[in-house]
Amino acid sequence: DRVAMATLTLTLQSRRSVVFAPDAKVHPGGRASALNLPSPNGREQVRFGGGATLLFDRAFSLDLDVFTGPGDESATLLTTLGGAMYSEFLGNGDRAFLNPFLGFRLGYGRFDRASHFVAAAELGLERFKHEYLLVDVSARALGLIGSSSHFAVQTTFGVTVPF
């Protein structure tokens, strides 16, 4: 009967001094890019350009790329959305350096004055990953499917920052 009247004092403390740490919702960024046509069929084989990306997470991003050439007919526009995943066997994306990823993308492309459906497989490497900066490189195998279909390889060097 003495236990029923006992006073119990409980004190809870956080180990961290910061109660709330901000988390980025989107990582906007830019990139330099090259588009290589293995069988150009009279067209310019390599086109250089750049683009912008909105990386919400490695699992979902939206990309816009523009490539220019000597004439209006060689201008290329690619808009894709897709995502990628890390390998649990290769660090699961938790390292600060050299995180490999695999991805898949779908979208729209304007290539040689014609509209195309775009499907791409991506292999990439996060060169540097920090809470305030992400630097990555990737290679994409692109299928441009339309009235005439094409195959291309896109290489990119990108930098994103959190927002």
TARA-V203552 format. One line per field, one symbol per residue. ss: DSSP state (H for helix, E for strand, L for the rest). phi: phi as a letter, one per 40 degrees, with the letter a starting at -180 (. if undefined). psi: psi as a letter, one per 20 degrees, with the letter a starting at -180 (. if undefined). A space follows every 50 residues. Layout:
# TARA-V203552
ss->???
phi->???
psi->???
This chain:
# TARA-V203552
ss->LLHHHLLLLLLLLLLLLLLLLLLLLLEEEEEEEEEELLLLLLLLLEEEEE EEEEEEELLEEEEEEEEELLLHHHLEEEEEEEEEEELHHHLLLLLLEEEE EEEEEEEEEEELLEEEEEEEEEEEEEEEEELLEEEEEEEEEEEEELLLLE EEEEEEEEEEEEL
phi->.cccbccbbbbbbccccccbbcbccabcabacabbbbdbcfgcccbbbaa abbbccadcaabbbbbbbacbccccbbbbbbiaabccccbgfgcccbfcc abaabbibbbbfgbcbcbbabbbbaccabacbabbababbcbbbbacbcb babbbbbbbbbcb
psi->ihhhjqppppppqqhqhphppqpphqnqrrqqqqopohnhlirpgppqbr rqqoohrhiprpqpqppqahrhijppppoqqarrqrphikikjirhqmoq qqrqqqbqqoplkqqqpppqqpprpogpprijqpprqrppopoopbhpqq pqppqqoqpqqq.
